[in-house]
Amino acid sequence: MEEIFAAGGLLSRELPGFEPREGQLAMARAVAATLNGNEPSPGGAPEQPAAAHGGRLVLAEAGTGTGKTLAYLVPAVLSGRKVVISTNTINLQEQILAKEIPFIRRHLAPGLKALCVKGRQNYLCLYRWHQLQINPQGRLFSKGVSDQDEQNLETIAAWLNETGTGDRGELRGLADDSPLWAGISAAAGHCLGSSCPHGADCFITRLRQRAARSQLLIVNHHLFFSDLAVRRFGHAEVLPRYEAVIFDEAHHLENIATRHFGLALSHYQIIDLVRDLEGMAEARLRERDRAGVVQAVRALAAEASLFLDFFPARRGRFPLRELIAAEPRWPELCSTLETAFAAVIRPLEKLAGCEEIWGPVLRRCQDLLATFKTITSPPQLAVPSVGAAPGGHDAMPQPPRDADGLATTAETPGRPSPPAPVAADSAIYWYERREKTVQLAVSPIDVAGHLQEHLYRQVKAAVFTSATLRTGNDFRYVKARLGLPADCPALDLATPFDYAGRTLLYVPDQDFPAPNEAAYPARARQLMREIIGHSRGRALLLFTSVNAMHQAAAELAGKVPYPVLVQGEAPRSALLEEFRSRTRSVLLAVASFWEGVDVPGESLSCVIIDKLPFEVPSDPVIMARVDKIRAEGGNPFFDFQVPRAVLTLRQGVGRLLRSNADQGVLAILDVRLFSKGYGRTFLKSLPPSPLSRELAAVKKFFSREKP
């Protein structure tokens, strides 16, 4: 690794602007040792513990500017192993493929086969595309074809003559929420498998073939865990077999694993099934056969609407058990919807026996029914249901066999396989009410055991890296949540950015109200105005609630002499582009803007955070985890809620410096950093910026700049 990363090495010679960094070299050594199964060289991770957990494991927190992407890509390529690189976002996937991989091919591995693999909804389905050409006035354009639709159709038709991948990422002009793409994508549940007349040219089939021949697969976390979920039950794999995995942005893993190791069903999924069945019946069945199928699917849609109306109108996520226990109509409601499902399945079984093309939609219907039965009958309640799946109500059915990845099955149509058991106290059952739909879900309370059994014991090596893995200067929290052994090697690689010389941390003095005091909102908004005045715009304001963001936006608009950009008023990408291009503007945001915002240069010279980002413990999954920690004798606040808030805060803080030339002020308007004991944990987790509690220090910092 020294010949590549050290001073005078390959990167120094061939990569413009490269500066040798000790942290990057240390990480590369540790990743190489972990992937190769050797004892680490000096400067790498400590010796790996015994293989009781399967393959070799290592954690690496690499601060912004460390160069962690090359630090794991280079050893992955040189290891010769088949390695999966898993990121949180498609954007990072594409960046790796477009930027780092070409460099590695030119200078290290000319024959490297690397492939970016996305979920199948990102690829065009040739069968659905040709069906649209045959019947453009079908359900997709039931209200007529608009000028924009016509333009999009022409764009896609021209693109299909050029593309070799069918990846919608190549269609830059198509809106993210385009209903056109939703109607022609190769989304899960729509694949015809071996009966597809376009199978020889299928983009998904080609992608799977290329993936099998590639050494390096670049995926996102959702696709990776979709694959891991279907592997548990021996179904067709989403990804080809691999030897090692490297997780970038690994602080997201618990949340994403929770989603994919659980089950979910929405009212929208049922309606989408109904629409597809109606379309297939209209296109493929004679009138006498069509009438029965259409009648059954419309009856299913009607029952699904009644089921939707049962749930309270209040939006949000809520525990399902309490709702069921208080509602005597629940068993009858579920039974009626299950009967409607069965009425659809019966004719589909006959059709699938005669024509293979009906098999996938039959299995899709069966999977929805199996998932519905499990979620609507939590184990402790044991509510009877019509035609319960084998295994009773203490069972979790296998996930849909056509998961959100690349796999399709060759199983013969029939009843779903028996579910795998799940303990009553290991999962939380909940529902989410949205404006036009409701989602039902069952989620594991703890994913550590799932990861130990289905990941760590199945691979030769796993690397976890992120700019934020530590809480309070140690890795205990992330190790516990991900089921990593306590002695798992962990590297703390500090950012090379000069926080001590180029930044200032400002926290209001002791007279400033705490966030729970009535005077706080108005005082905080006034202080924001003053800080923005000193920074001359150039500020990103991060909020912990949408309501607080809108109140601040109303306060600032017209009262600061800079454009005020607000999340939700335009697409995220458009807001960030405008913020970058306007040297002096103010951007207000929540949630996703706490991370992934990369604005180097003068346009972002100040980050203002309204308060410590504690989650309101009303989410059913969070509540269940809090209850479990308490039941086991722990302290949920200090063992769970504080560490989660620390990781979120660190992500927000990380927006300030994105290059060596950047400088600026970080303002956290929460006096609990000093008035509460847990504030020390947050302070220890922040970069080494000089600290001041006087606003005059902010004015002085910005006065050093040239106007």
Order of alpha helices (4+ residues) and beta strands (2+ residues): alpha-alpha-alpha-beta-alpha-beta-alpha-alpha-beta-alpha-alpha-alpha-alpha-beta-alpha-beta-alpha-beta-alpha-alpha-beta-alpha-alpha-alpha-beta-beta-beta-beta-alpha-beta-alpha-beta-alpha-beta-alpha-beta-alpha-beta-alpha-beta-beta-alpha-alpha-beta-alpha-alpha-beta-alpha
